[in-house]
Amino acid sequence: MKACWRDERVSHQGEFLRFDAKMKAGLAELATVCGQTGRDVKSLTISARMGLPARQDSAALVGEIRELAGLGVSHVILESRVRDLDDLTAIYEKFAKQVRPRV
Protein backbone atom coordinates (compact mmCIF):
# COMPACT_ATOMS: atom_id res chain seq x y z
CA MET A 1 0.00 0.00 0.00
CA LYS A 2 2.87 2.41 0.70
CA ALA A 3 4.03 1.99 -2.91
CA CYS A 4 0.51 2.80 -4.15
CA TRP A 5 0.53 6.04 -2.19
CA ARG A 6 4.12 6.94 -3.04
CA ASP A 7 4.66 5.87 -6.66
CA GLU A 8 2.74 6.82 -9.78
CA ARG A 9 2.72 3.30 -11.29
CA VAL A 10 3.03 0.17 -9.17
CA SER A 11 2.71 -3.58 -9.43
CA HIS A 12 2.25 -6.28 -6.81
CA GLN A 13 2.05 -10.05 -6.72
CA GLY A 14 1.06 -11.51 -3.38
CA GLU A 15 -0.81 -14.47 -2.02
CA PHE A 16 -4.23 -12.80 -2.13
CA LEU A 17 -3.88 -9.87 -4.52
CA ARG A 18 -2.11 -9.27 -7.81
CA PHE A 19 -2.03 -6.23 -10.05
CA ASP A 20 0.50 -4.92 -12.54
CA ALA A 21 -1.01 -1.60 -13.71
CA LYS A 22 -1.10 -2.68 -17.42
CA MET A 23 -4.31 -0.97 -18.43
CA LYS A 24 -3.22 -0.41 -22.03
CA ALA A 25 -2.60 -4.13 -22.61
CA GLY A 26 -5.85 -5.06 -20.87
CA LEU A 27 -7.88 -2.71 -23.04
CA ALA A 28 -6.21 -4.08 -26.16
CA GLU A 29 -7.14 -7.59 -25.06
CA LEU A 30 -10.72 -6.44 -24.41
CA ALA A 31 -10.91 -5.01 -27.94
CA THR A 32 -9.63 -8.30 -29.36
CA VAL A 33 -12.18 -10.35 -27.45
CA CYS A 34 -14.97 -7.98 -28.48
CA GLY A 35 -13.92 -8.39 -32.10
CA GLN A 36 -13.93 -12.17 -31.76
CA THR A 37 -17.47 -12.14 -30.38
CA GLY A 38 -18.82 -9.60 -32.84
CA ARG A 39 -19.26 -6.80 -30.33
CA ASP A 40 -18.02 -3.28 -31.03
CA VAL A 41 -15.69 -2.27 -28.20
CA LYS A 42 -16.96 1.29 -28.64
CA SER A 43 -20.36 0.11 -27.42
CA LEU A 44 -18.83 -0.39 -23.96
CA THR A 45 -18.40 2.29 -21.33
CA ILE A 46 -14.84 2.01 -20.06
CA SER A 47 -14.42 3.41 -16.54
CA ALA A 48 -11.34 4.05 -14.44
CA ARG A 49 -10.90 4.98 -10.81
CA MET A 50 -8.57 7.88 -10.24
CA GLY A 51 -7.19 9.22 -7.01
CA LEU A 52 -7.75 12.94 -6.63
CA PRO A 53 -4.86 14.21 -4.53
CA ALA A 54 -5.43 17.46 -2.70
CA ARG A 55 -2.09 18.92 -3.76
CA GLN A 56 -1.45 17.57 -7.25
CA ASP A 57 -0.90 20.15 -9.95
CA SER A 58 -4.04 20.63 -12.05
CA ALA A 59 -2.04 20.29 -15.28
CA ALA A 60 -0.90 16.84 -14.16
CA LEU A 61 -4.50 15.80 -13.49
CA VAL A 62 -5.58 17.10 -16.89
CA GLY A 63 -2.76 15.11 -18.51
CA GLU A 64 -3.71 11.93 -16.65
CA ILE A 65 -7.37 12.22 -17.64
CA ARG A 66 -6.45 12.90 -21.26
CA GLU A 67 -4.14 9.87 -21.22
CA LEU A 68 -7.02 7.73 -19.94
CA ALA A 69 -9.29 9.13 -22.66
CA GLY A 70 -6.67 8.21 -25.25
CA LEU A 71 -6.88 4.63 -24.01
CA GLY A 72 -10.65 4.62 -24.49
CA VAL A 73 -11.79 5.53 -20.98
CA SER A 74 -14.96 7.60 -21.12
CA HIS A 75 -15.95 7.57 -17.45
CA VAL A 76 -13.69 8.53 -14.55
CA ILE A 77 -14.57 7.84 -10.93
CA LEU A 78 -12.80 10.31 -8.65
CA GLU A 79 -11.69 9.35 -5.17
CA SER A 80 -10.20 11.73 -2.63
CA ARG A 81 -9.29 11.81 1.00
CA VAL A 82 -12.05 12.56 3.48
CA ARG A 83 -10.87 14.47 6.52
CA ASP A 84 -14.07 16.41 6.95
CA LEU A 85 -16.79 17.94 4.79
CA ASP A 86 -14.99 21.25 4.27
CA ASP A 87 -11.78 19.50 3.14
CA LEU A 88 -13.69 17.20 0.79
CA THR A 89 -15.66 20.10 -0.67
CA ALA A 90 -12.49 22.14 -1.22
CA ILE A 91 -10.80 19.29 -3.10
CA TYR A 92 -13.74 18.76 -5.46
CA GLU A 93 -14.32 22.48 -5.95
CA LYS A 94 -10.67 22.87 -6.95
CA PHE A 95 -11.09 20.01 -9.43
CA ALA A 96 -14.31 21.53 -10.82
CA LYS A 97 -12.68 24.93 -11.36
CA GLN A 98 -9.16 24.00 -12.46
CA VAL A 99 -9.40 20.59 -14.14
CA ARG A 100 -12.87 19.77 -15.42
CA PRO A 101 -13.12 22.69 -17.88
CA ARG A 102 -9.82 21.58 -19.48
CA VAL A 103 -10.71 17.98 -20.27
N, C-alpha and C positions, 0 to 999 in steps of 0.2 A: 504494500500500500504506500510506503514512503516513496518508492520509485514513481508511482502514479501521480503523487502530489508534486514531486520534484522535477521529473523529466517530461518532456513534451511527448515522446513516443516510447512506449515500454512494451515488454513482452514478459510472459511468465508461464512456466510449466510446473505445476505442483500436483499433489495427489488428488485434490478436489477441484481445481480450477486451472484452466489453460487459456491463454489468449496471446496473440502475437501481433495485434494492431496492424493487420494486412487487409485493410478495407478495400483497397483497389483490386487486389487479386480476388477477394470474395465477391465483389460486384461483377467482375468479369466472368467468374464462374456462374453466378446467377443469370447473367445474360445468355451464357451458353446453354444452360439448362432450360431457360425460357424458350430459346430458339428450338431446342430439341423437342419440346412439348407443344410447339405451335403458339406460344403466348408471347405477345409483344412486351418486352421488358419495360417499355415506356408506359404500359398500362398499370404498373405498380407504383405505389407511393413509397419511396425510399426515405427512411427517417434515420437520423443520427442524434445521439445524445451528446451534448457539448457542455463542458464546464464553463461557467461564466465567472471568471475571477474578478474580484472587486478592483484589483489594481492593474489589470492587463491593459496595455495600450489599445485604444479603439481601432487603430489601423491593423494591428495584429489580429483582432477578432474579425474584422472585415475580411482580411486575407484568408483566415481559416474557413469562414463561411463560404467564400467564393471558391476555395479549393474543394470543399464538400460538394458544392453545386456542380463543379466541373466533373465530379465523379458520378453525378446523377442523383445526389441527395436533394430532395425538394421539400423536406420537412425537418426542421431542427428543433429539438427539445432542449431548452436551456435549463441548467441546474446551477444554483448558486449556494453560497453559504447562507445560513439562517441564524444570525445572532439574536436579532429582534426585528420587529416589523419595520421600524425606521431604517435599519441597515438594509434589509431585503428590498424595501421600496427604493432606496437610493441606488442600489446596484441595478435594478431593472429600469429605473428612470434614466440612468446614465446610458444604458444600452439603447433604450428607445430614442434618445436624443442624438447619440454620437455614432451608433453602429447601424441600427435598422434602416435609416434613410439612405445608407450607402451600399446596401446589398440588394 
